[in-house]
C-alpha cells in the first residue's frame, strides 16, 4: 500500500512496508523526515557524470541523499 504525505503543497508517495523498514537502515530517519530536505534553503544539487540521474544532498540537521534516475 502506498503512503501519501503532503509538505508545502507537494505530495510525496512511498511504499508503506519500505517506510516501516527505512529508519532501521538509515539511522532512524523516516521518509517523512527526509522530505524536509527538498525544502532546505541550503540544499546542494550535484549531477552525476552520466547526467541521467540527479543526486540531492541536504545540509540541514541530517543528510539526505536522493537519486532520481528518471531525469531526461
C-alpha positions as a printed NumPy array, in Angstrom:
array([[  0.   ,   0.   ,   0.   ],
       [  1.232,   3.495,  -0.809],
       [  1.507,   6.243,   1.794],
       [  0.794,   9.836,   0.763],
       [  2.334,  12.75 ,   2.65 ],
       [  1.913,  16.447,   1.808],
       [  4.501,  19.049,   2.779],
       [  4.491,  22.622,   1.44 ],
       [  1.774,  21.69 ,  -1.078],
       [  3.943,  18.889,  -2.544],
       [  2.674,  15.31 ,  -2.328],
       [  5.225,  12.588,  -1.598],
       [  4.362,   8.908,  -2.107],
       [  6.187,   5.881,  -0.747],
       [  5.632,   2.207,  -0.077],
       [  4.264,   1.556,   3.422],
       [  6.431,  -1.526,   4.046],
       [  9.613,   0.179,   2.847],
       [  8.754,   3.178,   5.046],
       [  8.45 ,   0.885,   8.061],
       [ 11.904,  -0.619,   7.437],
       [ 13.711,   2.572,   6.355],
       [ 14.501,   4.019,   9.824],
       [ 16.366,   0.869,  10.845],
       [ 18.558,   1.176,   7.736],
       [ 19.152,   4.944,   7.918],
       [ 19.946,   5.978,  11.498],
       [ 16.288,   6.371,  12.457],
       [ 15.382,   8.778,   9.648],
       [ 11.845,   8.293,   8.362],
       [ 10.674,   9.071,   4.85 ],
       [  8.514,  11.828,   6.329],
       [ 11.581,  13.453,   7.93 ],
       [ 13.572,  13.058,   4.706],
       [ 11.014,  15.085,   2.714],
       [ 12.212,  18.202,   4.542],
       [ 15.458,  18.061,   2.555],
       [ 13.599,  19.089,  -0.601],
       [ 12.803,  22.451,   1.002],
       [ 16.17 ,  23.077,   2.664],
       [ 17.409,  26.517,   1.54 ],
       [ 20.984,  25.216,   1.762],
       [ 20.463,  22.174,  -0.465],
       [ 23.302,  21.374,  -2.856],
       [ 22.408,  19.673,  -6.145],
       [ 25.013,  17.501,  -7.837],
       [ 24.572,  15.847, -11.234],
       [ 26.252,  12.504, -11.861],
       [ 28.671,  12.047, -14.763],
       [ 26.031,  10.328, -16.862],
       [ 23.724,  13.317, -16.323],
       [ 20.822,  10.869, -16.384],
       [ 20.367,  10.86 , -12.648],
       [ 20.419,  13.602, -10.083],
       [ 21.66 ,  13.401,  -6.521],
       [ 20.489,  15.922,  -3.941],
       [ 22.363,  16.416,  -0.695],
       [ 20.871,  18.439,   2.132],
       [ 22.994,  20.303,   4.63 ],
       [ 20.217,  20.523,   7.218],
       [ 20.091,  18.775,  10.575],
       [ 20.678,  15.427,   8.827],
       [ 21.989,  14.34 ,   5.46 ],
       [ 19.57 ,  13.031,   2.875],
       [ 20.718,  11.555,  -0.416],
       [ 18.09 ,  11.196,  -3.11 ],
       [ 18.775,   9.791,  -6.542],
       [ 16.245,  10.389,  -9.288],
       [ 17.067,   8.249, -12.303],
       [ 14.076,   9.497, -14.287],
       [ 15.74 ,  12.73 , -15.43 ],
       [ 15.856,  13.036, -19.195]])
